[in-house]
Amino acid sequence: MADDRQHPEIVEIEITDTLDLHSFAPAEVSSVVESFLEAAIDKGFDHLRIIHGKGVGVQRRRVRSLLRKHPNVVSFSDASGDASGWGATTVILKTDIVSD
């Protein structure tokens, strides 16, 4: 009998302009953010919000390190107070990206 835990079900997540990382394990954050950025670019979004939580800032630093290296990120900053404040990062993407 096969162990279903070895083959987790793939779940399709609708891509919006906001990603909430609370439901992901810390080890998944980097790949989830990378995938989110690429999907958001494909969808034509130019403003994003990534909710990483406040905590002690580990996820915030991880997210921002990825954003700093991404070629299509123009800038990023803390979200406004009504949009999670420093518990989220807003991202501005290049708008003149040509898809292959």
C-alpha positions as YAML, in Angstrom:
chain: A
units: angstrom
residues:
- id: 1
  name: MET
  ca: [0.00, 0.00, 0.00]
- id: 2
  name: ALA
  ca: [1.44, 3.38, -1.03]
- id: 3
  name: ASP
  ca: [2.05, 6.10, 1.54]
- id: 4
  name: ASP
  ca: [0.11, 9.20, 0.40]
- id: 5
  name: ARG
  ca: [2.35, 11.46, 2.50]
- id: 6
  name: GLN
  ca: [5.24, 10.76, 0.12]
- id: 7
  name: HIS
  ca: [3.27, 12.23, -2.78]
- id: 8
  name: PRO
  ca: [1.40, 15.29, -1.60]
- id: 9
  name: GLU
  ca: [-1.44, 16.48, -3.80]
- id: 10
  name: ILE
  ca: [-0.56, 19.44, -5.99]
- id: 11
  name: VAL
  ca: [-2.81, 22.37, -5.25]
- id: 12
  name: GLU
  ca: [-3.44, 25.12, -7.79]
- id: 13
  name: ILE
  ca: [-3.50, 28.56, -6.18]
- id: 14
  name: GLU
  ca: [-5.12, 31.52, -7.91]
- id: 15
  name: ILE
  ca: [-2.55, 34.23, -8.55]
- id: 16
  name: THR
  ca: [-3.58, 37.65, -7.28]
- id: 17
  name: ASP
  ca: [-1.48, 40.67, -6.42]
- id: 18
  name: THR
  ca: [-1.06, 39.44, -2.83]
- id: 19
  name: LEU
  ca: [0.82, 36.46, -1.41]
- id: 20
  name: ASP
  ca: [0.36, 35.48, 2.24]
- id: 21
  name: LEU
  ca: [3.28, 33.35, 3.40]
- id: 22
  name: HIS
  ca: [1.70, 32.33, 6.72]
- id: 23
  name: SER
  ca: [0.48, 29.02, 5.31]
- id: 24
  name: PHE
  ca: [3.90, 27.96, 4.01]
- id: 25
  name: ALA
  ca: [6.72, 26.25, 5.87]
- id: 26
  name: PRO
  ca: [9.86, 28.40, 6.24]
- id: 27
  name: ALA
  ca: [11.80, 26.02, 3.99]
- id: 28
  name: GLU
  ca: [9.27, 26.66, 1.19]
- id: 29
  name: VAL
  ca: [9.33, 30.47, 1.30]
- id: 30
  name: SER
  ca: [12.11, 31.06, -1.22]
- id: 31
  name: SER
  ca: [10.63, 28.83, -3.92]
- id: 32
  name: VAL
  ca: [7.10, 30.10, -3.25]
- id: 33
  name: VAL
  ca: [8.17, 33.75, -3.59]
- id: 34
  name: GLU
  ca: [10.14, 33.02, -6.76]
- id: 35
  name: SER
  ca: [7.17, 31.19, -8.29]
- id: 36
  name: PHE
  ca: [4.80, 33.96, -7.21]
- id: 37
  name: LEU
  ca: [6.96, 36.65, -8.82]
- id: 38
  name: GLU
  ca: [7.13, 34.77, -12.12]
- id: 39
  name: ALA
  ca: [3.38, 34.07, -12.13]
- id: 40
  name: ALA
  ca: [2.60, 37.71, -11.25]
- id: 41
  name: ILE
  ca: [4.82, 38.91, -14.09]
- id: 42
  name: ASP
  ca: [3.08, 36.51, -16.49]
- id: 43
  name: LYS
  ca: [-0.29, 37.89, -15.35]
- id: 44
  name: GLY
  ca: [0.88, 41.47, -15.95]
- id: 45
  name: PHE
  ca: [0.81, 42.71, -12.36]
- id: 46
  name: ASP
  ca: [3.05, 45.68, -11.60]
- id: 47
  name: HIS
  ca: [2.29, 46.15, -7.87]
- id: 48
  name: LEU
  ca: [2.39, 43.26, -5.41]
- id: 49
  name: ARG
  ca: [2.09, 42.71, -1.68]
- id: 50
  name: ILE
  ca: [3.88, 39.87, 0.08]
- id: 51
  name: ILE
  ca: [2.67, 39.24, 3.63]
- id: 52
  name: HIS
  ca: [5.47, 37.70, 5.67]
- id: 53
  name: GLY
  ca: [4.37, 38.64, 9.17]
- id: 54
  name: LYS
  ca: [6.15, 40.73, 11.78]
- id: 55
  name: GLY
  ca: [7.79, 38.19, 14.09]
- id: 56
  name: VAL
  ca: [11.51, 38.77, 14.54]
- id: 57
  name: GLY
  ca: [12.02, 39.63, 10.87]
- id: 58
  name: VAL
  ca: [13.53, 36.40, 9.51]
- id: 59
  name: GLN
  ca: [10.94, 35.93, 6.74]
- id: 60
  name: ARG
  ca: [11.00, 39.65, 5.94]
- id: 61
  name: ARG
  ca: [14.77, 39.52, 5.41]
- id: 62
  name: ARG
  ca: [14.49, 36.34, 3.33]
- id: 63
  name: VAL
  ca: [11.79, 37.85, 1.10]
- id: 64
  name: ARG
  ca: [13.69, 41.09, 0.64]
- id: 65
  name: SER
  ca: [16.90, 39.26, -0.19]
- id: 66
  name: LEU
  ca: [15.07, 37.49, -3.02]
- id: 67
  name: LEU
  ca: [13.50, 40.74, -4.20]
- id: 68
  name: ARG
  ca: [16.87, 42.50, -4.22]
- id: 69
  name: LYS
  ca: [18.23, 39.87, -6.65]
- id: 70
  name: HIS
  ca: [15.23, 39.60, -8.96]
- id: 71
  name: PRO
  ca: [15.83, 41.35, -12.30]
- id: 72
  name: ASN
  ca: [12.19, 42.46, -12.70]
- id: 73
  name: VAL
  ca: [11.80, 44.10, -9.29]
- id: 74
  name: VAL
  ca: [12.06, 47.88, -9.53]
- id: 75
  name: SER
  ca: [11.62, 48.58, -5.82]
- id: 76
  name: PHE
  ca: [10.08, 47.35, -2.57]
- id: 77
  name: SER
  ca: [9.16, 48.81, 0.79]
- id: 78
  name: ASP
  ca: [7.08, 48.25, 3.90]
- id: 79
  name: ALA
  ca: [3.37, 48.12, 3.18]
- id: 80
  name: SER
  ca: [1.21, 50.99, 4.34]
- id: 81
  name: GLY
  ca: [-0.24, 50.81, 7.84]
- id: 82
  name: ASP
  ca: [-3.64, 49.69, 6.58]
- id: 83
  name: ALA
  ca: [-2.02, 46.93, 4.50]
- id: 84
  name: SER
  ca: [-0.09, 45.14, 7.28]
- id: 85
  name: GLY
  ca: [2.65, 47.74, 7.79]
- id: 86
  name: TRP
  ca: [6.08, 46.21, 8.26]
- id: 87
  name: GLY
  ca: [4.45, 42.76, 8.35]
- id: 88
  name: ALA
  ca: [4.21, 42.95, 4.57]
- id: 89
  name: THR
  ca: [6.34, 44.19, 1.71]
- id: 90
  name: THR
  ca: [4.98, 46.01, -1.32]
- id: 91
  name: VAL
  ca: [6.78, 45.35, -4.58]
- id: 92
  name: ILE
  ca: [6.88, 47.32, -7.82]
- id: 93
  name: LEU
  ca: [7.71, 45.31, -10.93]
- id: 94
  name: LYS
  ca: [8.93, 46.47, -14.32]
- id: 95
  name: THR
  ca: [6.00, 47.06, -16.62]
- id: 96
  name: ASP
  ca: [7.86, 46.75, -19.93]
- id: 97
  name: ILE
  ca: [8.68, 43.05, -19.68]
- id: 98
  name: VAL
  ca: [8.50, 41.12, -22.92]
- id: 99
  name: SER
  ca: [7.50, 37.45, -22.53]
- id: 100
  name: ASP
  ca: [9.13, 34.77, -24.66]
...
